[in-house]
């Protein structure tokens, strides 16, 4: 994709092999056109190698595994969210049960000792049933956590964090089972004691209330631990899901790139892109099968160029792109062109140190211009208003590259840095960079020879 592909599509179109839309994208249409182009020359198109095909298959397998891991991580995140809700519900239920137990013990403390033997027997039986039901529920939760851990441990795609979370959930369930067992035994013992001893005394009632208060605190702490563990497990699951999604995205992009390289390709060492057409092949220095070293071929375009030079004072006025009139009155030659290049420093490309080299590209003409001395005229637009002008020979170039003129002021000569503007008929418009210039001020034209200065005699 890019400018190289766009040039390739344009070249295929010129050669008669339609690549479809010339949009700079190497698609199926471009691949088909390249195939027909190669075959028309008796060459076999450059298709995918075994290594490329194997690489794509490997990336496809990795991407499929990543997708499975991502789906599993998403499911684990959803399950972790349910675990948080379950932990909160369980904590609320435990807190409510402990609070009810505390309220019952306080009620017993205030109630008269009038309970019948039959009522005490029923109370003991109810305590046993309640303890057994709570114990069975806790055992079922432990069994579920064991099964969940086994499922995660046996899946090699599960990350280490998922195994650790499953192990932590199992330990919490086992601790809850042990707590339920102890609390059930205590409840049964209290019921048996009440059944055998009748109404509790004041001390026994106070002890029961303290035990119930401890149970409330224990239930609160256990609920908080369970909720915190569930929240941590959910964070771990969410982090694992993000990692899985990122890996899947990276592999998807890698797979797309690898698949794009499986079609018919154009090796970079088999094409040469030229900045402009048409050109003519002048010489070929290599044969098919030779090592690609040095110059392989030489080309030239059919646009005539004129080498010329500019004086120091006018060079800053000429810029690439300006239109140029070309003529030779004696021969009746007329043509047009434009400034293609202006050197940055004087004395380069065969001109002396008092001139700047510049190149003019000749526009299409039927006249023969080679070998003639021609006049080049660069038209300049007029200024918008009145300007200060000086003779072109009054401009000189300082060591730092700025233009300047020498002005007479009060019987002395003073250099003034200026910015040259438009030039015509031997005069140049100037704007002072610092200070001011007044119309009518005298300037030095040309260079005074040392032998002409009496002070040096």
C-alpha positions, 0 to 999 in steps of 0.5 A: 500500500502506498505510492509505489503500488500506485505507480505499479498500477499506473504502469500496468494500465499503460502496458495494457494489464488492467489492475482495476482501481488505481488506489495504491492498494495491492489487492486481488486486481493488482495481483491478477494484472501482475500475473498476466504481465509476468506470463506475457513475458514468459516468466513465472509469477513470484508466488508464496514460498513454503516458508511463508505458507507455513508461517501463515498456518502457524499464526492461524493456529496461534490466533485460534488458540488465542481466541479460545483463551479469550473466550474462556477468560471472558466466561471466567470474568462473568463467573467471577461476577456471579461469585461476587454476587453470591458472596454478598448474598451469602454474607447477608444471609450469615449476618441475618442468621447471626443477628436473629440468633442474638435476638433470640438469646436476648429474648430468652434472657428476658423470658420467664422460665415457663417453657414446657418439656415438650417445647424444650424437646422441640427446640432441641430437635429444631436446632439439630435439623437447622445444624444438619441443613447448614452443614449439608449446604456447606458441604455442597459448596465445598464439592462445587469448589472442588469441581471448579478447581479441577476443571481449571487445573485440567485445562492447560490454557488457564493462566496461573492466576485462575488456578490460584483463584480457584484454590483460594475459593476452595479454601474459603469454602472449607473454612466456612464448612468448618465454621458451620460444623462448630456452630451447629455443634454449639447450637445442639449443645445449647439446646440439649442443655436447655432441655435438661436443665430447664430455663437458663439461669441468669449466668447461662443466659448472659453466656449465650448472649455473649456467644451470639454476639461473637457469632455476629462478629464472626459472621460479619468478618467471614462475609467480608473475607468472602466478598473481598476474595470474590472481588479479587478473583474478579479483578484477576479474571478481568485482567486475564481477559484484557491480556487475552484480548490484546494478544488476540488483536496482535495475532489478528493483525499479524495474520492479516499481514501474513495473508496479504503476502501469500498472493502474487508478489513483485520483488523489490529488486525487479522494478525500477521507479523513475520520478518522471516519464518519458525517458530513454534507456541509454545503456544497460550494464548488466545481463539477466542473472548477473549480480546487482552491483554498480550501475545497472542501466543509464537513462535520460529524459528528452527535456533540453536544459540550459546551463547559465549563471547569474551575477551576485546582485541578481541571484537572490531575485531568481527562484525555481519555477519562474518562467523564462523567455529564450531567444536569439534574434539573429537566428530567429529562435524563440522558446520558453522554459522555467527555472529548474534549479538555482545554486545556493552558493556562488562558484559551483558547477563550473561558474566563477566565484562572482556568479551563481549557477542556475538551470533552465528547463526548456519547454516543448519546442520544434526549434533546435537549440543545441549548440547555440548561445541564447538570451534568457529573460526572466520577467518580473512583475511590477511593484504594487507602489513606489519603491527605492531603487539602486543601480544593480552594480551598487549591490554587494554580498557580505561574508554572511550572505546578506546583500548590502549597499554603501551610502554617503552620509555626512561626507563618510561612507556607510554600509547598509544591509538591504533586502533586494526586490524586483529588478529591471533596466539595471536597477534593483528595488531594495528595502533596508533591513535595519535603519532607513534609506531616503530617496536621493541619497548617493550610493557607491557604484562598482569597486574602487581600485586601490591604486586610484586612492591618493591616500594609498600613494 
